[in-house]
Each structure stands twice: as C-alpha cells, then as structure tokens.
C-alpha cells in the first residue's frame, strides 16, 4: 500500500539494505578476526601462576578433607 503512494520506497529500501548488509559484514569480519600471534621468550608468568596454584592446593586440600 505504501508503494502506491511512494513508488521509490522499494528501491530505497533495497539500497539501504545493501548498504546495511555491507556495513554489518565488515563489522562482523573485523570483530571476529583471529588474534595476532606473537612470540614470547619464556613462560615466567605461567610458572609463577602454577607455583601459586600448587602452594594454594597444598594448603587447601588438607583443610577441606580434614574439616568437612
């Protein structure tokens, strides 16, 4: 019914949908890119985290098993 009163409405809707599709596709491809890999020299942070986790386990496990 609106097309009868404004004949350019379907053409404008098609143009706007094409533009919107292109913008959304670029945005989707930009946000979902794979992270850029980089090389580290060592794994110091991992070793520190593992040491803290190991020490916490040594304290926590006897406490949980001994005091139910």
Secondary structure, DSSP 8 states (H G I E B T S, - for coil): -HHHH-TTHHHHHHHHHHHHHHHHHHHHHHHT--------S--HHHHHHHHHHHHHHHHHHHHHHH--
